[in-house]
Amino acid sequence: MTGGERRAGAAQDAAEALAIEDIRMACDKLRPVFERSHGLDGRVSLEVSPNLARDTAGTIAAAKRLHAETARANVMIKIPATREGLPAITATLAEGISVNVTLIFSEARYLEVMEAWLAGLEKFALAGGDLTSVRSVASFFVSRVDGKIDAAIDQRIATLPDGSTERADLAGLKGQAAVANARIAYAAYEKVVAGERFRTLRARGAHVQRPLWASTSTKNPAYRDVLYVEELIGADTVNTMPPATLQAFNDHGVVEARIQRDVQGARQLFGRLTALGVPVATLIDQLEDEGVRAFEKSFADLLATLETRRRELVAQRGAGR
């Protein structure tokens, strides 16, 4: 191992130690909420290193270790919904560890996530585990979908002649894909939790895997600032809105269950976009790799910051001698 590798490893260990300490404090702070809600709310997520997003065995080992070291009943271990992450989700739940599945963008991958969740609960139950103690959420990313699809719509419009019907049709479809995608996902969730497999697990105390809407701040100022909150309200859902969006919703948001509205229209929207030359399914699939890379970059930036700070402290101690 080189000196650089040792320093990188030390920085990563330091980052993890700080994260675990923060998560423990957050879990303790939210413990009253956790207890009042009988485990429904008051939970805190700690993610495995994004560098393990394509490493099944590494993710499983990290999930078990982080859960043990945090040692809090209301912690959830966050695992990305990559193809390699799916068996790790099953294995972690099978150990009775609550899981926050992250980086879900498509209905197809979401169905695989719910399959991994059900399989994990079934294995835990088969081993005699207490299903009432296990919780899970599935984090479905929202605003990034509109960002991706809107950009593709603009590119497609640029190839069409002025005044064409297709050009006008495409312009009218901007800002709709993200909500449509989430509504399709929620319909899939409802079908799964109404199915026989989950009914059997529920009879043994299992809880639903709550859909969690992530990335719900409105990036385009042309859209309503609470678009991804108002349109995604529904039973069993969670919305991890940032403070500015929460403040905006408290000021002028409308509380109304809308997530189940016009699911057929949502599917038709995707069909129309595809027919007009916007490859929606392909574009949404690209978001997973982009999300993993973004997480990896953020993690690398954090490690670099910690290493810089470590060197500064070492230099300060040396100068003080």
Secondary structure, DSSP 8 states (H G I E B T S, - for coil): --HHHHHHHHHHHHHHHHHHHHHHHHHHHTHHHHHHTTTSS--EEEE--GGGTT-HHHHHHHHHHHHHHH--TTEEEEEE-STTHHHHHHHHHHTT--EEEEEE--HHHHHHHHHHHHHHHHHHHHTT--GGG--EEEEEE-HHHHHHHHHHHHHHHHTS-TT-HHHHHHHTTTT-HHHHHHHHHHHHHHHHHTSHHHHHHHHTT---EEEEEES-S--STTS-TTHHHHTT--TT-EE---HHHHHHHHHH------TTTTHHHHHHHHHHHHHTT--HHHHHHHHHHHHHHHHHHHHHHHHHHHHHHHHHHHHHHHHT-
